[in-house]
Amino acid sequence: MKHAEEIAERLSYLGGEPTTKPDPIFIGKSLKEMMKQDKRDEENAIELYKEIIKRAREGGDETTARLFRKILQDEEEHHDFFISILEGM
Ligand SMILES: [Fe+2]
């Protein structure tokens, strides 16, 4: 939620309009299935943010690149968290 706010603020500053439509929510049949999906979601977010950082830097937008590097670090921590949980299951 904090990330969404930061991204929305940046988008707004750049003249864009953030979407308010959330993606559909995945409901797993088991806790393990849900943890696996969470891990995949983190992996997809990591790939997306790396691409955004690359494009921002190519466009000379250091502020957006810095914002997404900070968010990327958080996502890598979340990813690590889900890996640890899954290893213990
Ligand atoms: Fe995350």
PDB file of the backbone (N, CA, C, O) and the ligand in Angstrom, with CONECT records:
HET    LIG  A 101       1
ATOM      1  N   MET A   1       0.844  -1.204   0.000  1.00  0.00           N
ATOM      2  CA  MET A   1       0.000   0.000   0.000  1.00  0.00           C
ATOM      3  C   MET A   1       0.880   1.255   0.000  1.00  0.00           C
ATOM      4  O   MET A   1       0.590   2.234  -0.688  1.00  0.00           O
ATOM      5  N   LYS A   2       1.962   1.204   0.788  1.00  0.00           N
ATOM      6  CA  LYS A   2       2.901   2.330   0.844  1.00  0.00           C
ATOM      7  C   LYS A   2       3.552   2.511  -0.530  1.00  0.00           C
ATOM      8  O   LYS A   2       3.718   3.634  -1.008  1.00  0.00           O
ATOM      9  N   HIS A   3       3.917   1.389  -1.155  1.00  0.00           N
ATOM     10  CA  HIS A   3       4.519   1.446  -2.487  1.00  0.00           C
ATOM     11  C   HIS A   3       3.542   2.042  -3.487  1.00  0.00           C
ATOM     12  O   HIS A   3       3.919   2.875  -4.312  1.00  0.00           O
ATOM     13  N   ALA A   4       2.286   1.614  -3.413  1.00  0.00           N
ATOM     14  CA  ALA A   4       1.257   2.105  -4.347  1.00  0.00           C
ATOM     15  C   ALA A   4       1.126   3.618  -4.230  1.00  0.00           C
ATOM     16  O   ALA A   4       0.990   4.312  -5.237  1.00  0.00           O
ATOM     17  N   GLU A   5       1.168   4.128  -3.003  1.00  0.00           N
ATOM     18  CA  GLU A   5       1.070   5.578  -2.781  1.00  0.00           C
ATOM     19  C   GLU A   5       2.263   6.309  -3.383  1.00  0.00           C
ATOM     20  O   GLU A   5       2.112   7.338  -4.042  1.00  0.00           O
ATOM     21  N   GLU A   6       3.455   5.756  -3.142  1.00  0.00           N
ATOM     22  CA  GLU A   6       4.671   6.397  -3.662  1.00  0.00           C
ATOM     23  C   GLU A   6       4.671   6.405  -5.189  1.00  0.00           C
ATOM     24  O   GLU A   6       5.038   7.398  -5.818  1.00  0.00           O
ATOM     25  N   ILE A   7       4.250   5.273  -5.777  1.00  0.00           N
ATOM     26  CA  ILE A   7       4.219   5.173  -7.240  1.00  0.00           C
ATOM     27  C   ILE A   7       3.169   6.129  -7.796  1.00  0.00           C
ATOM     28  O   ILE A   7       3.405   6.796  -8.803  1.00  0.00           O
ATOM     29  N   ALA A   8       2.002   6.197  -7.139  1.00  0.00           N
ATOM     30  CA  ALA A   8       0.928   7.099  -7.588  1.00  0.00           C
ATOM     31  C   ALA A   8       1.385   8.554  -7.538  1.00  0.00           C
ATOM     32  O   ALA A   8       1.092   9.332  -8.446  1.00  0.00           O
ATOM     33  N   GLU A   9       2.101   8.919  -6.476  1.00  0.00           N
ATOM     34  CA  GLU A   9       2.616  10.291  -6.352  1.00  0.00           C
ATOM     35  C   GLU A   9       3.587  10.621  -7.484  1.00  0.00           C
ATOM     36  O   GLU A   9       3.541  11.702  -8.070  1.00  0.00           O
ATOM     37  N   ARG A  10       4.456   9.673  -7.773  1.00  0.00           N
ATOM     38  CA  ARG A  10       5.456   9.881  -8.839  1.00  0.00           C
ATOM     39  C   ARG A  10       4.767   9.997 -10.202  1.00  0.00           C
ATOM     40  O   ARG A  10       5.095  10.863 -11.014  1.00  0.00           O
ATOM     41  N   LEU A  11       3.800   9.098 -10.428  1.00  0.00           N
ATOM     42  CA  LEU A  11       3.040   9.119 -11.689  1.00  0.00           C
ATOM     43  C   LEU A  11       2.323  10.450 -11.865  1.00  0.00           C
ATOM     44  O   LEU A  11       2.331  11.046 -12.941  1.00  0.00           O
ATOM     45  N   SER A  12       1.709  10.893 -10.787  1.00  0.00           N
ATOM     46  CA  SER A  12       0.969  12.145 -10.825  1.00  0.00           C
ATOM     47  C   SER A  12       1.916  13.310 -11.141  1.00  0.00           C
ATOM     48  O   SER A  12       1.584  14.180 -11.946  1.00  0.00           O
ATOM     49  N   TYR A  13       3.081  13.325 -10.512  1.00  0.00           N
ATOM     50  CA  TYR A  13       4.076  14.372 -10.758  1.00  0.00           C
ATOM     51  C   TYR A  13       4.498  14.376 -12.228  1.00  0.00           C
ATOM     52  O   TYR A  13       4.719  15.434 -12.819  1.00  0.00           O
ATOM     53  N   LEU A  14       4.608  13.163 -12.816  1.00  0.00           N
ATOM     54  CA  LEU A  14       5.036  13.044 -14.216  1.00  0.00           C
ATOM     55  C   LEU A  14       3.889  13.293 -15.197  1.00  0.00           C
ATOM     56  O   LEU A  14       4.078  13.242 -16.412  1.00  0.00           O
ATOM     57  N   GLY A  15       2.688  13.564 -14.652  1.00  0.00           N
ATOM     58  CA  GLY A  15       1.545  13.895 -15.507  1.00  0.00           C
ATOM     59  C   GLY A  15       0.697  12.698 -15.900  1.00  0.00           C
ATOM     60  O   GLY A  15      -0.187  12.816 -16.748  1.00  0.00           O
ATOM     61  N   GLY A  16       0.956  11.548 -15.294  1.00  0.00           N
ATOM     62  CA  GLY A  16       0.168  10.352 -15.584  1.00  0.00           C
ATOM     63  C   GLY A  16      -0.975  10.210 -14.614  1.00  0.00           C
ATOM     64  O   GLY A  16      -1.127  10.993 -13.676  1.00  0.00           O
ATOM     65  N   GLU A  17      -1.775   9.196 -14.859  1.00  0.00           N
ATOM     66  CA  GLU A  17      -2.903   8.951 -13.962  1.00  0.00           C
ATOM     67  C   GLU A  17      -2.853   7.519 -13.457  1.00  0.00           C
ATOM     68  O   GLU A  17      -2.963   6.578 -14.243  1.00  0.00           O
ATOM     69  N   PRO A  18      -2.688   7.350 -12.157  1.00  0.00           N
ATOM     70  CA  PRO A  18      -2.610   5.981 -11.629  1.00  0.00           C
ATOM     71  C   PRO A  18      -3.950   5.266 -11.725  1.00  0.00           C
ATOM     72  O   PRO A  18      -5.006   5.879 -11.569  1.00  0.00           O
ATOM     73  N   THR A  19      -3.895   3.965 -11.983  1.00  0.00           N
ATOM     74  CA  THR A  19      -5.123   3.179 -12.030  1.00  0.00           C
ATOM     75  C   THR A  19      -5.604   2.916 -10.605  1.00  0.00           C
ATOM     76  O   THR A  19      -4.802   2.832  -9.675  1.00  0.00           O
ATOM     77  N   THR A  20      -6.893   2.790 -10.446  1.00  0.00           N
ATOM     78  CA  THR A  20      -7.438   2.460  -9.123  1.00  0.00           C
ATOM     79  C   THR A  20      -8.021   1.057  -9.135  1.00  0.00           C
ATOM     80  O   THR A  20      -8.608   0.602  -8.153  1.00  0.00           O
ATOM     81  N   LYS A  21      -7.845   0.364 -10.288  1.00  0.00           N
ATOM     82  CA  LYS A  21      -8.395  -0.992 -10.405  1.00  0.00           C
ATOM     83  C   LYS A  21      -7.363  -2.024  -9.932  1.00  0.00           C
ATOM     84  O   LYS A  21      -6.318  -2.192 -10.560  1.00  0.00           O
ATOM     85  N   PRO A  22      -7.656  -2.703  -8.839  1.00  0.00           N
ATOM     86  CA  PRO A  22      -6.707  -3.743  -8.397  1.00  0.00           C
ATOM     87  C   PRO A  22      -6.811  -4.986  -9.276  1.00  0.00           C
ATOM     88  O   PRO A  22      -7.851  -5.244  -9.881  1.00  0.00           O
ATOM     89  N   ASP A  23      -5.722  -5.755  -9.341  1.00  0.00           N
ATOM     90  CA  ASP A  23      -5.743  -7.034 -10.052  1.00  0.00           C
ATOM     91  C   ASP A  23      -6.650  -8.000  -9.294  1.00  0.00           C
ATOM     92  O   ASP A  23      -6.858  -7.842  -8.091  1.00  0.00           O
ATOM     93  N   PRO A  24      -7.192  -9.003  -9.996  1.00  0.00           N
ATOM     94  CA  PRO A  24      -8.008  -9.986  -9.277  1.00  0.00           C
ATOM     95  C   PRO A  24      -7.181 -10.703  -8.203  1.00  0.00           C
ATOM     96  O   PRO A  24      -5.980 -10.920  -8.360  1.00  0.00           O
ATOM     97  N   ILE A  25      -7.846 -11.054  -7.133  1.00  0.00           N
ATOM     98  CA  ILE A  25      -7.151 -11.692  -6.010  1.00  0.00           C
ATOM     99  C   ILE A  25      -7.164 -13.207  -6.179  1.00  0.00           C
ATOM    100  O   ILE A  25      -8.207 -13.806  -6.440  1.00  0.00           O
ATOM    101  N   PHE A  26      -5.980 -13.824  -6.025  1.00  0.00           N
ATOM    102  CA  PHE A  26      -5.852 -15.281  -6.094  1.00  0.00           C
ATOM    103  C   PHE A  26      -6.137 -15.867  -4.715  1.00  0.00           C
ATOM    104  O   PHE A  26      -5.543 -15.451  -3.720  1.00  0.00           O
ATOM    105  N   ILE A  27      -7.046 -16.830  -4.664  1.00  0.00           N
ATOM    106  CA  ILE A  27      -7.307 -17.513  -3.397  1.00  0.00           C
ATOM    107  C   ILE A  27      -6.912 -18.971  -3.575  1.00  0.00           C
ATOM    108  O   ILE A  27      -7.574 -19.719  -4.295  1.00  0.00           O
ATOM    109  N   GLY A  28      -5.838 -19.369  -2.920  1.00  0.00           N
ATOM    110  CA  GLY A  28      -5.333 -20.732  -3.039  1.00  0.00           C
ATOM    111  C   GLY A  28      -6.156 -21.717  -2.223  1.00  0.00           C
ATOM    112  O   GLY A  28      -6.890 -21.340  -1.310  1.00  0.00           O
ATOM    113  N   LYS A  29      -6.013 -22.989  -2.577  1.00  0.00           N
ATOM    114  CA  LYS A  29      -6.749 -24.034  -1.850  1.00  0.00           C
ATOM    115  C   LYS A  29      -6.066 -24.369  -0.531  1.00  0.00           C
ATOM    116  O   LYS A  29      -6.695 -24.880   0.395  1.00  0.00           O
ATOM    117  N   SER A  30      -4.774 -24.075  -0.458  1.00  0.00           N
ATOM    118  CA  SER A  30      -4.043 -24.350   0.774  1.00  0.00           C
ATOM    119  C   SER A  30      -3.107 -23.190   1.067  1.00  0.00           C
ATOM    120  O   SER A  30      -2.839 -22.350   0.208  1.00  0.00           O
ATOM    121  N   LEU A  31      -2.616 -23.164   2.302  1.00  0.00           N
ATOM    122  CA  LEU A  31      -1.684 -22.111   2.698  1.00  0.00           C
ATOM    123  C   LEU A  31      -0.420 -22.176   1.835  1.00  0.00           C
ATOM    124  O   LEU A  31       0.111 -21.148   1.415  1.00  0.00           O
ATOM    125  N   LYS A  32       0.053 -23.404   1.579  1.00  0.00           N
ATOM    126  CA  LYS A  32       1.272 -23.571   0.782  1.00  0.00           C
ATOM    127  C   LYS A  32       1.071 -23.032  -0.642  1.00  0.00           C
ATOM    128  O   LYS A  32       1.943 -22.373  -1.207  1.00  0.00           O
ATOM    129  N   GLU A  33      -0.103 -23.334  -1.199  1.00  0.00           N
ATOM    130  CA  GLU A  33      -0.421 -22.850  -2.545  1.00  0.00           C
ATOM    131  C   GLU A  33      -0.427 -21.311  -2.564  1.00  0.00           C
ATOM    132  O   GLU A  33       0.063 -20.689  -3.507  1.00  0.00           O
ATOM    133  N   MET A  34      -0.986 -20.719  -1.515  1.00  0.00           N
ATOM    134  CA  MET A  34      -1.036 -19.256  -1.441  1.00  0.00           C
ATOM    135  C   MET A  34       0.372 -18.666  -1.284  1.00  0.00           C
ATOM    136  O   MET A  34       0.686 -17.632  -1.874  1.00  0.00           O
ATOM    137  N   MET A  35       1.213 -19.327  -0.487  1.00  0.00           N
ATOM    138  CA  MET A  35       2.595 -18.862  -0.297  1.00  0.00           C
ATOM    139  C   MET A  35       3.379 -18.956  -1.615  1.00  0.00           C
ATOM    140  O   MET A  35       4.181 -18.080  -1.936  1.00  0.00           O
ATOM    141  N   LYS A  36       3.129 -20.045  -2.375  1.00  0.00           N
ATOM    142  CA  LYS A  36       3.796 -20.209  -3.676  1.00  0.00           C
ATOM    143  C   LYS A  36       3.380 -19.090  -4.625  1.00  0.00           C
ATOM    144  O   LYS A  36       4.202 -18.544  -5.361  1.00  0.00           O
ATOM    145  N   GLN A  37       2.077 -18.756  -4.593  1.00  0.00           N
ATOM    146  CA  GLN A  37       1.590 -17.676  -5.454  1.00  0.00           C
ATOM    147  C   GLN A  37       2.196 -16.339  -5.018  1.00  0.00           C
ATOM    148  O   GLN A  37       2.571 -15.520  -5.857  1.00  0.00           O
ATOM    149  N   ASP A  38       2.288 -16.126  -3.713  1.00  0.00           N
ATOM    150  CA  ASP A  38       2.902 -14.884  -3.201  1.00  0.00           C
ATOM    151  C   ASP A  38       4.346 -14.776  -3.678  1.00  0.00           C
ATOM    152  O   ASP A  38       4.801 -13.702  -4.072  1.00  0.00           O
ATOM    153  N   LYS A  39       5.065 -15.903  -3.637  1.00  0.00           N
ATOM    154  CA  LYS A  39       6.466 -15.922  -4.081  1.00  0.00           C
ATOM    155  C   LYS A  39       6.544 -15.570  -5.574  1.00  0.00           C
ATOM    156  O   LYS A  39       7.394 -14.783  -5.990  1.00  0.00           O
ATOM    157  N   ARG A  40       5.649 -16.162  -6.369  1.00  0.00           N
ATOM    158  CA  ARG A  40       5.608 -15.854  -7.815  1.00  0.00           C
ATOM    159  C   ARG A  40       5.277 -14.379  -8.051  1.00  0.00           C
ATOM    160  O   ARG A  40       5.871 -13.732  -8.913  1.00  0.00           O
ATOM    161  N   ASP A  41       4.324 -13.857  -7.278  1.00  0.00           N
ATOM    162  CA  ASP A  41       3.958 -12.437  -7.422  1.00  0.00           C
ATOM    163  C   ASP A  41       5.160 -11.538  -7.140  1.00  0.00           C
ATOM    164  O   ASP A  41       5.381 -10.543  -7.830  1.00  0.00           O
ATOM    165  N   GLU A  42       5.936 -11.907  -6.108  1.00  0.00           N
ATOM    166  CA  GLU A  42       7.130 -11.120  -5.788  1.00  0.00           C
ATOM    167  C   GLU A  42       8.133 -11.200  -6.945  1.00  0.00           C
ATOM    168  O   GLU A  42       8.758 -10.201  -7.302  1.00  0.00           O
ATOM    169  N   GLU A  43       8.282 -12.397  -7.527  1.00  0.00           N
ATOM    170  CA  GLU A  43       9.216 -12.570  -8.652  1.00  0.00           C
ATOM    171  C   GLU A  43       8.786 -11.723  -9.850  1.00  0.00           C
ATOM    172  O   GLU A  43       9.618 -11.110 -10.519  1.00  0.00           O
ATOM    173  N   ASN A  44       7.483 -11.698 -10.111  1.00  0.00           N
ATOM    174  CA  ASN A  44       6.979 -10.873 -11.219  1.00  0.00           C
ATOM    175  C   ASN A  44       7.204  -9.385 -10.932  1.00  0.00           C
ATOM    176  O   ASN A  44       7.582  -8.621 -11.821  1.00  0.00           O
ATOM    177  N   ALA A  45       6.969  -8.990  -9.687  1.00  0.00           N
ATOM    178  CA  ALA A  45       7.179  -7.584  -9.311  1.00  0.00           C
ATOM    179  C   ALA A  45       8.656  -7.218  -9.467  1.00  0.00           C
ATOM    180  O   ALA A  45       8.983  -6.139  -9.961  1.00  0.00           O
ATOM    181  N   ILE A  46       9.535  -8.107  -9.049  1.00  0.00           N
ATOM    182  CA  ILE A  46      10.986  -7.856  -9.140  1.00  0.00           C
ATOM    183  C   ILE A  46      11.387  -7.645 -10.600  1.00  0.00           C
ATOM    184  O   ILE A  46      12.129  -6.715 -10.916  1.00  0.00           O
ATOM    185  N   GLU A  47      10.894  -8.510 -11.488  1.00  0.00           N
ATOM    186  CA  GLU A  47      11.206  -8.369 -12.918  1.00  0.00           C
ATOM    187  C   GLU A  47      10.679  -7.049 -13.469  1.00  0.00           C
ATOM    188  O   GLU A  47      11.375  -6.341 -14.197  1.00  0.00           O
ATOM    189  N   LEU A  48       9.426  -6.729 -13.106  1.00  0.00           N
ATOM    190  CA  LEU A  48       8.800  -5.493 -13.579  1.00  0.00           C
ATOM    191  C   LEU A  48       9.581  -4.270 -13.089  1.00  0.00           C
ATOM    192  O   LEU A  48       9.840  -3.347 -13.862  1.00  0.00           O
ATOM    193  N   TYR A  49       9.952  -4.264 -11.816  1.00  0.00           N
ATOM    194  CA  TYR A  49      10.641  -3.099 -11.265  1.00  0.00           C
ATOM    195  C   TYR A  49      12.034  -2.951 -11.858  1.00  0.00           C
ATOM    196  O   TYR A  49      12.513  -1.835 -12.060  1.00  0.00           O
ATOM    197  N   LYS A  50      12.683  -4.078 -12.136  1.00  0.00           N
ATOM    198  CA  LYS A  50      14.006  -3.998 -12.781  1.00  0.00           C
ATOM    199  C   LYS A  50      13.873  -3.350 -14.158  1.00  0.00           C
ATOM    200  O   LYS A  50      14.709  -2.538 -14.554  1.00  0.00           O
ATOM    201  N   GLU A  51      12.821  -3.714 -14.877  1.00  0.00           N
ATOM    202  CA  GLU A  51      12.585  -3.146 -16.205  1.00  0.00           C
ATOM    203  C   GLU A  51      12.286  -1.646 -16.103  1.00  0.00           C
ATOM    204  O   GLU A  51      12.768  -0.854 -16.913  1.00  0.00           O
ATOM    205  N   ILE A  52      11.488  -1.269 -15.104  1.00  0.00           N
ATOM    206  CA  ILE A  52      11.162   0.146 -14.916  1.00  0.00           C
ATOM    207  C   ILE A  52      12.431   0.941 -14.596  1.00  0.00           C
ATOM    208  O   ILE A  52      12.636   2.032 -15.129  1.00  0.00           O
ATOM    209  N   ILE A  53      13.278   0.391 -13.728  1.00  0.00           N
ATOM    210  CA  ILE A  53      14.536   1.059 -13.364  1.00  0.00           C
ATOM    211  C   ILE A  53      15.393   1.261 -14.612  1.00  0.00           C
ATOM    212  O   ILE A  53      15.951   2.336 -14.830  1.00  0.00           O
ATOM    213  N   LYS A  54      15.488   0.202 -15.431  1.00  0.00           N
ATOM    214  CA  LYS A  54      16.292   0.258 -16.659  1.00  0.00           C
ATOM    215  C   LYS A  54      15.773   1.362 -17.588  1.00  0.00           C
ATOM    216  O   LYS A  54      16.541   2.174 -18.105  1.00  0.00           O
ATOM    217  N   ARG A  55      14.446   1.369 -17.786  1.00  0.00           N
ATOM    218  CA  ARG A  55      13.861   2.367 -18.695  1.00  0.00           C
ATOM    219  C   ARG A  55      13.975   3.777 -18.136  1.00  0.00           C
ATOM    220  O   ARG A  55      14.229   4.727 -18.877  1.00  0.00           O
ATOM    221  N   ALA A  56      13.784   3.912 -16.817  1.00  0.00           N
ATOM    222  CA  ALA A  56      13.889   5.238 -16.186  1.00  0.00           C
ATOM    223  C   ALA A  56      15.306   5.789 -16.376  1.00  0.00           C
ATOM    224  O   ALA A  56      15.494   6.961 -16.701  1.00  0.00           O
ATOM    225  N   ARG A  57      16.289   4.923 -16.167  1.00  0.00           N
ATOM    226  CA  ARG A  57      17.682   5.365 -16.321  1.00  0.00           C
ATOM    227  C   ARG A  57      17.978   5.727 -17.766  1.00  0.00           C
ATOM    228  O   ARG A  57      18.661   6.711 -18.048  1.00  0.00           O
ATOM    229  N   GLU A  58      17.449   4.911 -18.684  1.00  0.00           N
ATOM    230  CA  GLU A  58      17.649   5.207 -20.117  1.00  0.00           C
ATOM    231  C   GLU A  58      17.039   6.557 -20.477  1.00  0.00           C
ATOM    232  O   GLU A  58      17.552   7.277 -21.333  1.00  0.00           O
ATOM    233  N   GLY A  59      15.914   6.892 -19.796  1.00  0.00           N
ATOM    234  CA  GLY A  59      15.239   8.164 -20.067  1.00  0.00           C
ATOM    235  C   GLY A  59      15.788   9.316 -19.239  1.00  0.00           C
ATOM    236  O   GLY A  59      15.294  10.440 -19.329  1.00  0.00           O
ATOM    237  N   GLY A  60      16.813   9.040 -18.427  1.00  0.00           N
ATOM    238  CA  GLY A  60      17.417  10.100 -17.624  1.00  0.00           C
ATOM    239  C   GLY A  60      16.591  10.484 -16.404  1.00  0.00           C
ATOM    240  O   GLY A  60      16.819  11.536 -15.806  1.00  0.00           O
ATOM    241  N   ASP A  61      15.634   9.640 -16.030  1.00  0.00           N
ATOM    242  CA  ASP A  61      14.784   9.931 -14.876  1.00  0.00           C
ATOM    243  C   ASP A  61      15.349   9.230 -13.637  1.00  0.00           C
ATOM    244  O   ASP A  61      14.913   8.139 -13.270  1.00  0.00           O
ATOM    245  N   GLU A  62      16.313   9.873 -13.014  1.00  0.00           N
ATOM    246  CA  GLU A  62      17.007   9.289 -11.857  1.00  0.00           C
ATOM    247  C   GLU A  62      16.099   9.165 -10.643  1.00  0.00           C
ATOM    248  O   GLU A  62      16.259   8.245  -9.841  1.00  0.00           O
ATOM    249  N   THR A  63      15.146  10.085 -10.500  1.00  0.00           N
ATOM    250  CA  THR A  63      14.250  10.041  -9.326  1.00  0.00           C
ATOM    251  C   THR A  63      13.365   8.803  -9.366  1.00  0.00           C
ATOM    252  O   THR A  63      13.189   8.122  -8.356  1.00  0.00           O
ATOM    253  N   THR A  64      12.802   8.514 -10.559  1.00  0.00           N
ATOM    254  CA  THR A  64      11.975   7.309 -10.689  1.00  0.00           C
ATOM    255  C   THR A  64      12.838   6.062 -10.489  1.00  0.00           C
ATOM    256  O   THR A  64      12.415   5.107  -9.838  1.00  0.00           O
ATOM    257  N   ALA A  65      14.046   6.076 -11.051  1.00  0.00           N
ATOM    258  CA  ALA A  65      14.947   4.929 -10.896  1.00  0.00           C
ATOM    259  C   ALA A  65      15.256   4.704  -9.415  1.00  0.00           C
ATOM    260  O   ALA A  65      15.266   3.566  -8.946  1.00  0.00           O
ATOM    261  N   ARG A  66      15.508   5.790  -8.682  1.00  0.00           N
ATOM    262  CA  ARG A  66      15.843   5.662  -7.257  1.00  0.00           C
ATOM    263  C   ARG A  66      14.648   5.141  -6.457  1.00  0.00           C
ATOM    264  O   ARG A  66      14.798   4.284  -5.586  1.00  0.00           O
ATOM    265  N   LEU A  67      13.453   5.672  -6.766  1.00  0.00           N
ATOM    266  CA  LEU A  67      12.231   5.218  -6.082  1.00  0.00           C
ATOM    267  C   LEU A  67      12.052   3.711  -6.274  1.00  0.00           C
ATOM    268  O   LEU A  67      11.775   2.983  -5.321  1.00  0.00           O
ATOM    269  N   PHE A  68      12.212   3.254  -7.518  1.00  0.00           N
ATOM    270  CA  PHE A  68      11.977   1.836  -7.800  1.00  0.00           C
ATOM    271  C   PHE A  68      13.113   0.947  -7.297  1.00  0.00           C
ATOM    272  O   PHE A  68      12.899  -0.238  -7.043  1.00  0.00           O
ATOM    273  N   ARG A  69      14.311   1.500  -7.150  1.00  0.00           N
ATOM    274  CA  ARG A  69      15.398   0.704  -6.535  1.00  0.00           C
ATOM    275  C   ARG A  69      15.065   0.430  -5.075  1.00  0.00           C
ATOM    276  O   ARG A  69      15.305  -0.666  -4.568  1.00  0.00           O
ATOM    277  N   LYS A  70      14.510   1.436  -4.406  1.00  0.00           N
ATOM    278  CA  LYS A  70      14.117   1.288  -2.995  1.00  0.00           C
ATOM    279  C   LYS A  70      12.984   0.245  -2.891  1.00  0.00           C
ATOM    280  O   LYS A  70      13.012  -0.631  -2.026  1.00  0.00           O
ATOM    281  N   ILE A  71      12.001   0.357  -3.779  1.00  0.00           N
ATOM    282  CA  ILE A  71      10.880  -0.589  -3.765  1.00  0.00           C
ATOM    283  C   ILE A  71      11.382  -1.988  -4.115  1.00  0.00           C
ATOM    284  O   ILE A  71      10.944  -2.970  -3.515  1.00  0.00           O
ATOM    285  N   LEU A  72      12.291  -2.086  -5.073  1.00  0.00           N
ATOM    286  CA  LEU A  72      12.864  -3.375  -5.479  1.00  0.00           C
ATOM    287  C   LEU A  72      13.530  -4.070  -4.288  1.00  0.00           C
ATOM    288  O   LEU A  72      13.395  -5.280  -4.102  1.00  0.00           O
ATOM    289  N   GLN A  73      14.249  -3.283  -3.490  1.00  0.00           N
ATOM    290  CA  GLN A  73      14.910  -3.844  -2.306  1.00  0.00           C
ATOM    291  C   GLN A  73      13.866  -4.450  -1.358  1.00  0.00           C
ATOM    292  O   GLN A  73      14.070  -5.538  -0.821  1.00  0.00           O
ATOM    293  N   ASP A  74      12.751  -3.744  -1.156  1.00  0.00           N
ATOM    294  CA  ASP A  74      11.669  -4.268  -0.301  1.00  0.00           C
ATOM    295  C   ASP A  74      11.102  -5.562  -0.882  1.00  0.00           C
ATOM    296  O   ASP A  74      10.860  -6.526  -0.157  1.00  0.00           O
ATOM    297  N   GLU A  75      10.893  -5.570  -2.209  1.00  0.00           N
ATOM    298  CA  GLU A  75      10.304  -6.759  -2.855  1.00  0.00           C
ATOM    299  C   GLU A  75      11.247  -7.956  -2.743  1.00  0.00           C
ATOM    300  O   GLU A  75      10.794  -9.088  -2.574  1.00  0.00           O
ATOM    301  N   GLU A  76      12.543  -7.715  -2.834  1.00  0.00           N
ATOM    302  CA  GLU A  76      13.496  -8.818  -2.680  1.00  0.00           C
ATOM    303  C   GLU A  76      13.448  -9.372  -1.251  1.00  0.00           C
ATOM    304  O   GLU A  76      13.619 -10.572  -1.038  1.00  0.00           O
ATOM    305  N   GLU A  77      13.216  -8.491  -0.282  1.00  0.00           N
ATOM    306  CA  GLU A  77      13.072  -8.953   1.106  1.00  0.00           C
ATOM    307  C   GLU A  77      11.795  -9.780   1.262  1.00  0.00           C
ATOM    308  O   GLU A  77      11.793 -10.802   1.948  1.00  0.00           O
ATOM    309  N   HIS A  78      10.702  -9.333   0.621  1.00  0.00           N
ATOM    310  CA  HIS A  78       9.448 -10.102   0.673  1.00  0.00           C
ATOM    311  C   HIS A  78       9.662 -11.482   0.030  1.00  0.00           C
ATOM    312  O   HIS A  78       9.221 -12.504   0.556  1.00  0.00           O
ATOM    313  N   HIS A  79      10.346 -11.482  -1.115  1.00  0.00           N
ATOM    314  CA  HIS A  79      10.613 -12.726  -1.840  1.00  0.00           C
ATOM    315  C   HIS A  79      11.385 -13.686  -0.936  1.00  0.00           C
ATOM    316  O   HIS A  79      11.063 -14.871  -0.854  1.00  0.00           O
ATOM    317  N   ASP A  80      12.393 -13.166  -0.270  1.00  0.00           N
ATOM    318  CA  ASP A  80      13.210 -13.971   0.641  1.00  0.00           C
ATOM    319  C   ASP A  80      12.347 -14.522   1.781  1.00  0.00           C
ATOM    320  O   ASP A  80      12.510 -15.667   2.203  1.00  0.00           O
ATOM    321  N   PHE A  81      11.438 -13.695   2.263  1.00  0.00           N
ATOM    322  CA  PHE A  81      10.525 -14.106   3.343  1.00  0.00           C
ATOM    323  C   PHE A  81       9.680 -15.303   2.894  1.00  0.00           C
ATOM    324  O   PHE A  81       9.560 -16.288   3.623  1.00  0.00           O
ATOM    325  N   PHE A  82       9.096 -15.215   1.698  1.00  0.00           N
ATOM    326  CA  PHE A  82       8.250 -16.325   1.215  1.00  0.00           C
ATOM    327  C   PHE A  82       9.075 -17.585   0.956  1.00  0.00           C
ATOM    328  O   PHE A  82       8.590 -18.694   1.177  1.00  0.00           O
ATOM    329  N   ILE A  83      10.305 -17.430   0.494  1.00  0.00           N
ATOM    330  CA  ILE A  83      11.185 -18.592   0.309  1.00  0.00           C
ATOM    331  C   ILE A  83      11.421 -19.271   1.666  1.00  0.00           C
ATOM    332  O   ILE A  83      11.347 -20.495   1.775  1.00  0.00           O
ATOM    333  N   SER A  84      11.702 -18.472   2.685  1.00  0.00           N
ATOM    334  CA  SER A  84      11.940 -19.036   4.026  1.00  0.00           C
ATOM    335  C   SER A  84      10.711 -19.767   4.540  1.00  0.00           C
ATOM    336  O   SER A  84      10.818 -20.860   5.094  1.00  0.00           O
ATOM    337  N   ILE A  85       9.556 -19.167   4.357  1.00  0.00           N
ATOM    338  CA  ILE A  85       8.291 -19.783   4.817  1.00  0.00           C
ATOM    339  C   ILE A  85       8.107 -21.120   4.095  1.00  0.00           C
ATOM    340  O   ILE A  85       7.807 -22.134   4.725  1.00  0.00           O
ATOM    341  N   LEU A  86       8.290 -21.116   2.759  1.00  0.00           N
ATOM    342  CA  LEU A  86       8.061 -22.326   1.969  1.00  0.00           C
ATOM    343  C   LEU A  86       9.067 -23.438   2.334  1.00  0.00           C
ATOM    344  O   LEU A  86       8.733 -24.622   2.304  1.00  0.00           O
ATOM    345  N   GLU A  87      10.285 -23.039   2.673  1.00  0.00           N
ATOM    346  CA  GLU A  87      11.289 -24.037   3.072  1.00  0.00           C
ATOM    347  C   GLU A  87      10.894 -24.732   4.372  1.00  0.00           C
ATOM    348  O   GLU A  87      11.252 -25.887   4.603  1.00  0.00           O
ATOM    349  N   GLY A  88      10.152 -24.016   5.216  1.00  0.00           N
ATOM    350  CA  GLY A  88       9.734 -24.587   6.500  1.00  0.00           C
ATOM    351  C   GLY A  88       8.433 -25.367   6.422  1.00  0.00           C
ATOM    352  O   GLY A  88       7.975 -25.901   7.432  1.00  0.00           O
ATOM    353  N   MET A  89       7.824 -25.443   5.233  1.00  0.00           N
ATOM    354  CA  MET A  89       6.505 -26.118   5.117  1.00  0.00           C
ATOM    355  C   MET A  89       6.636 -27.579   4.706  1.00  0.00           C
ATOM    356  O   MET A  89       5.630 -28.274   4.568  1.00  0.00           O
TER     357      MET A  89
HETATM  358 FE   LIG A 101       6.024  -7.406  -1.968  1.00  0.00          FE2+
END
